[in-house]
Amino acid sequence: MTADIIDGKAFAAGLRARVAELVPAFQAAAGRVPGLAVVLVGEDPASAVYVRSKGKQTRECGMESFEHKLPAETTQEALIALVDQLNADPAVDGILVQLPLPKHIDEQAVLLRINPDKDVDGFHPVNAGRLATGLHGFVPCTPLGCLMLLEDRLGDLTGLDAVVIGRSNIVGKPMAALLTRASATVTIVHSRTRNLPHYLKHADIVVAAVGRAHFVKGEWLKPGATVIDVGINRTDAGLVGDVDFDSAASVAGAITPVPGGVGPMTIACLLRNTLVAAHRNAGVALEK
Ligand code: NDP
């Protein structure tokens, strides 16, 4: 193996510590701590784990966590009524509805109901539009975390060739928008791309958000590339990423592991977004 391992776990711990450091100044100015509401509908075990760690890490940063656990048979109307209540609650700065929702609920209808200024997940079309047009908004947490890791490793991304594998609204598209904003030259590839390895051969940066275990092979990569593996795939061998780690690590310059790479950054960025939302909602300036 030649690649450096990008330690997302350590970076995320540092980010959470910086968020925690800024909470007391907010509290002094606003007379309250930032609040994050997390809504979980149903019993999906992976979602329950995420929601528990979000609540725990929110409290560890000195912020307030409002957790709403609703039964799987909750109606869309009842869920929307809860979102309306959280939109109106001045103690709630950020609202996160854990996906996926049960099949009988229209996810888009629920996400559209969240006040964009409390949409700390950055999934509302208003925030997608803000990102696309260069306005202040909320950027989805996973791609935001990937960008932080890339800038920490590479510094200025200007002019670098970046390939994003995947075009979902929560990872691929916002990742491409962030890299474009950072002046990288961005190519998005997806399931309909012809000759995908051809694009990777020239990429200084590869972000893999495919959802297929070991999809990206080392032989596809440009030597020295920085590889960010967003994938979380449950296999018999445990959690693995979208990148074939062993072959990629012998070609890449740096690579994120799974677990311990991008995963921990997602919640840390959620806390950061909540802190920013609190400052904006309370009209308090954020130090940095
Ligand atoms: P989606 O399933 O929504 O999107 C996957 C994308 O990969 C699609 O654009 C799809 O193309 C593309 N794709 C699928 N198969 C191929 C293929 N054979 N060749 C090229 N492209 C392909 O997934 P998400 O974006 O939501 O998530 C991606 C991965 O990241 C998953 O493993 C997920 O678990 C993980 N994830 C991790 C997070 C974290 O915190 N670390 C957070 C969010 C997601 P097309 O559009 O043409 O169908």
Boltz pocket constraint, residues with backbone or C-beta under 6 A from the ligand:
constraints:
  - pocket:
      binder: B
      contacts: [[A, 142], [A, 165], [A, 166], [A, 167], [A, 168], [A, 169], [A, 170], [A, 171], [A, 172], [A, 189], [A, 190], [A, 191], [A, 192], [A, 193], [A, 196], [A, 208], [A, 209], [A, 210], [A, 211], [A, 212], [A, 229], [A, 230], [A, 231], [A, 232], [A, 233], [A, 242], [A, 262], [A, 263], [A, 266]]
      max_distance: 6.0
